[in-house]
């Protein structure tokens, strides 16, 4: 049940790509208008992050927020055909959720004729297992191995590669690009352990953008508070912190879904239809870096 809107032609590449960005952005905007901030919505920590039932692979990037926002208790999703392969079916009237992915499209250079590839954003539909009946022979979840990334909050921080210096005792939390340090208030200043680590994850996510790490332009080229790169960088750090909190099984209970916050992101997303997809991809890379994961 592939719902890609792309056809492999060069002429309509731009309009097609914009259409997928548009649909995903509109879905996020609808959630924001309902007062739901997908990257700040508490995770179902007991169930885990969304993953495919057949492959057991976790979904990544914007897909995590799209699927989690559906509100199902089970983290397991599958396509219509995958449900049929397990002798099951999707109940009539159930609504699917989109999952986006990048596909390399082979093209020929118009001038030289040399073969090449360009990435195209595509999507398909998945359903939660709670929307299905009769599923049989469901694969067992994989057993954790010593090679899996650390899942305890303190271990995630401790094992971050090329981690910047973390200085405690400051009045507020921030990351200094020039000094390459993360400043944090003392742990006792936070109401909960989860709030402390959610804040620390946010600042460490900023630090991944340093030139010696991922060299992320939204950090290195930011002109300060209120600038376009700054806004994108803040979204990257928020989403990366959400990924890490979900991985660690903690809930950031200090989130504030204020009207001003919602209005700000609505304005940004309506202005830039590529923002949410690109920011979530950068956030996934930041989380991967901190966890020392190489997909």
VOGU-3710 file (C-alpha; in Angstrom, 3 decimals, decimal comma):
1> xxxxxxxxxx> 0,000/0,000/0,000  2,650/2,478/-1,082  1,364/6,049/-1,099  4,338/7,768/-2,674  3,331/10,700/-4,819  6,551/10,660/-6,804  7,159/9,563/-10,339  10,785/9,226/-11,530  10,865/12,242/-13,822  13,099/15,298/-13,613
11> xxxxxxxxxx> 10,479/17,800/-14,755  8,246/17,588/-11,708  10,937/16,906/-9,099  10,625/20,288/-7,375  6,830/20,304/-7,125  6,734/16,692/-5,905  9,334/17,271/-3,234  7,493/20,357/-2,041  4,240/18,402/-1,885  5,598/15,829/0,599
21> xxxxxxxxxx> 7,130/18,578/2,717  3,788/20,379/2,573  1,759/17,366/3,682  4,031/16,509/6,592  4,240/20,134/7,704  0,475/20,536/7,540  0,103/17,446/9,729  2,420/18,959/12,358  0,669/22,343/12,103  -2,685/20,645/12,756
31> xxxxxxxxxx> -1,260/19,130/15,943  0,142/22,476/17,064  -3,215/24,144/16,444  -4,724/21,523/18,767  -2,212/22,468/21,451  -0,085/19,349/20,904  3,661/19,830/20,452  4,812/16,490/19,000  8,445/16,858/20,055  7,384/17,757/23,596
41> xxxxxxxxxx> 4,660/15,168/24,011  5,556/12,782/26,869  6,763/9,408/25,629  5,180/6,078/26,500  8,423/5,102/28,184  7,281/1,601/29,179  6,478/0,686/25,575  9,465/2,316/23,909  9,873/4,355/20,759  7,916/3,528/17,576
51> xxxxxxxxxx> 9,283/0,626/15,527  8,239/-1,668/12,701  6,667/-4,902/13,881  8,247/-7,088/11,184  11,772/-5,706/10,972  11,881/-4,523/14,619  13,769/-1,484/13,369  12,937/1,791/15,140  11,565/4,649/13,082  13,754/7,712/12,851
61> xxxxxxxxxx> 13,578/11,473/12,400  10,187/13,076/11,886  8,566/9,615/11,803  9,070/9,261/15,560  6,926/12,322/16,221  4,330/11,544/13,557  3,708/8,058/14,939  3,958/8,933/18,613  1,421/11,726/18,155  -1,162/9,120/17,080
71> xxxxxxxxxx> -1,522/8,210/20,753  -1,409/4,406/20,631  0,020/2,488/23,585  1,836/-0,050/21,429  5,038/1,145/19,731  4,622/-1,387/16,898  3,552/-0,392/13,376  3,281/-2,186/10,046  2,078/-1,640/6,510  -1,173/-3,021/5,111
81> xxxxxxxxxx> 0,732/-5,697/3,215  2,763/-6,635/6,285  -0,481/-7,166/8,215  -1,695/-9,480/5,456  1,612/-11,366/5,550  0,905/-12,162/9,212  -2,552/-13,521/8,280  -4,139/-10,399/9,749  -5,989/-7,405/8,442  -6,464/-3,703/9,142
91> xxxxxxxxxx> -9,946/-3,003/10,462  -12,233/-1,131/8,092  -12,289/2,610/8,680  -8,927/2,788/10,473  -6,777/5,769/9,504  -3,167/5,279/8,477  -0,160/7,331/9,557  2,465/8,570/7,078  6,095/7,487/7,285  8,639/9,388/5,210
101> xxxxxxxxxx> 11,924/8,155/3,814  14,586/9,226/1,361  15,108/7,346/-1,889  18,055/7,833/-4,202  16,784/8,522/-7,720  19,162/7,691/-10,556  19,401/10,454/-13,141  21,670/11,488/-16,004  23,411/14,855/-16,100  21,743/16,990/-18,762
111> xxxxxxxxxx> 25,045/18,335/-20,073  27,467/15,443/-19,738  25,116/12,467/-19,665  27,020/11,098/-16,656  24,875/9,001/-14,285  24,181/10,348/-10,825  21,755/10,187/-7,934  19,551/12,711/-6,157  17,631/12,174/-2,896  13,851/12,307/-3,096
121> xxxxxxxxxx> 11,537/12,525/-0,118  8,807/9,878/-0,340  6,273/8,377/2,032  4,084/5,362/2,664  1,368/4,480/5,185  1,522/2,349/8,324  -0,971/1,176/10,933  -0,564/0,461/14,615  -1,054/-3,141/15,742  -4,035/-1,896/17,771
131> xxxxxxxxxx> -5,736/-1,136/14,443  -5,325/-4,721/13,236  -7,006/-8,054/13,885  -5,805/-11,633/13,543  -2,051/-11,034/13,463  -0,128/-14,306/13,830  3,510/-15,391/14,123  4,588/-11,976/15,367  8,396/-11,710/15,572  9,862/-11,517/19,064
141> xxxxxxxxxx> 11,601/-8,276/20,085  15,399/-8,434/19,737  17,418/-9,213/22,856  19,625/-6,381/24,096  23,356/-6,883/23,558  26,446/-5,246/25,084  26,912/-3,414/21,777  23,622/-1,527/22,139  23,983/2,176/22,975  23,696/3,097/26,676
151> xxxxxxxxxx> 20,164/3,717/27,883  20,703/5,140/31,362  20,776/8,965/31,387  24,107/9,230/33,217  25,696/6,676/30,892  24,437/8,507/27,805  26,216/11,633/29,033  29,345/9,795/30,153  29,877/7,931/26,878  29,211/10,802/24,475
161> xxxxxxxxxx> 32,160/10,969/22,040  34,288/14,137/22,200  31,967/15,466/24,895  32,401/19,148/25,749  33,245/20,182/29,291  30,169/20,409/31,529  30,342/23,183/34,146  27,834/23,177/36,996  26,926/25,965/39,381  25,713/28,426/36,732
171> xxxxxxxxxx> 22,449/30,371/36,993  21,086/29,038/33,702  21,743/26,277/31,210  23,407/27,131/27,900  26,009/26,008/25,400  28,911/28,303/24,535  30,138/27,789/20,983  33,264/29,909/21,469  34,373/28,068/24,614  32,806/24,739/23,659
181> xxxxxxxxxx> 31,368/24,204/27,124  27,943/23,275/28,467  26,878/25,370/31,455  24,352/23,909/33,883  22,796/24,873/37,228  23,541/22,423/40,030  21,442/19,267/39,888  19,696/20,213/43,133  18,159/23,230/41,373  15,989/20,966/39,212
191> xxxxxxxxxx> 12,679/19,649/40,508  13,300/16,147/39,144  16,148/14,016/37,864  14,328/13,801/34,517  14,203/17,586/34,216  17,940/17,810/34,836  18,801/15,301/32,121  16,271/16,690/29,637  17,952/20,091/29,993  21,436/18,595/29,758
201> xxxxxxxxxx> 20,479/16,589/26,671  19,237/19,815/25,050  22,546/21,607/25,603  24,625/18,597/24,545  22,551/18,480/21,359  23,629/22,054/20,648  27,230/21,005/21,257  27,059/18,362/18,523  26,857/21,204/16,003  30,384/22,397/16,834
211> xxxxxxxxxx> 32,835/22,377/13,910  34,825/19,570/15,565  31,750/17,351/15,674  28,882/17,580/13,134  29,662/21,139/12,002  25,969/22,050/11,802  25,362/25,350/10,014  22,329/26,236/12,136  24,742/26,505/15,074  27,958/27,742/13,481
221> xxxxxxxxxx> 26,245/30,372/11,298  23,646/31,537/13,799  23,438/35,305/14,206  21,964/35,024/17,695  18,531/35,022/19,269  15,709/35,596/16,801  17,709/34,838/13,670  16,526/32,172/11,241  19,412/29,743/11,895  18,932/30,254/15,655
231> xxxxxxxxxx> 15,268/29,219/15,452  16,148/26,129/13,431  18,946/25,237/15,847  16,596/25,486/18,822  14,185/23,117/17,114  17,038/20,694/16,394  18,107/20,737/20,055  14,539/20,277/21,328  13,933/17,314/19,042  17,302/15,715/19,794
241> xxxxxxxxxx> 16,586/16,008/23,517  13,220/14,332/22,910  14,929/11,450/21,092  17,381/11,031/23,971  14,683/11,233/26,636  12,721/8,580/24,784  15,793/6,379/24,481  16,542/6,792/28,191  12,938/6,117/29,164  12,457/9,406/30,992
251> xxxxxxxxxx> 9,717/11,999/30,692  10,521/15,688/30,550  7,862/16,896/32,985  8,966/20,525/32,875  7,599/21,219/29,394  5,425/24,255/28,934  3,012/24,395/26,013  2,476/28,125/26,222  0,415/30,056/23,675  3,433/32,186/22,756
261> xxxxxxxxxx> 5,558/29,094/22,161  2,903/27,508/19,956  2,373/30,721/18,002  6,094/31,058/17,361  6,487/27,599/15,878  3,299/27,865/13,862  4,644/31,020/12,249  7,990/29,360/11,495  6,436/26,249/9,967  3,998/28,189/7,811
271> xxxxxxxxxx> 6,885/30,240/6,473  9,248/27,325/5,789  7,672/24,044/4,670  11,007/22,204/4,803  11,815/23,193/8,385  10,201/20,328/10,310  11,614/17,542/8,126  15,117/19,013/7,932  15,271/19,889/11,627  14,151/16,420/12,673
281> xxxxxxxxxx> 16,784/14,837/10,419  19,486/17,022/11,989  18,127/16,189/15,444  18,369/12,474/14,702  21,991/12,928/13,641  22,687/14,853/16,859  21,129/12,106/18,996  23,015/9,450/17,034  26,262/11,312/17,671  25,652/11,520/21,423
291> xxxxx> 24,732/7,819/21,561  27,679/6,976/19,297  25,321/5,246/16,861  26,252/4,906/13,210  23,107/3,933/11,270
//
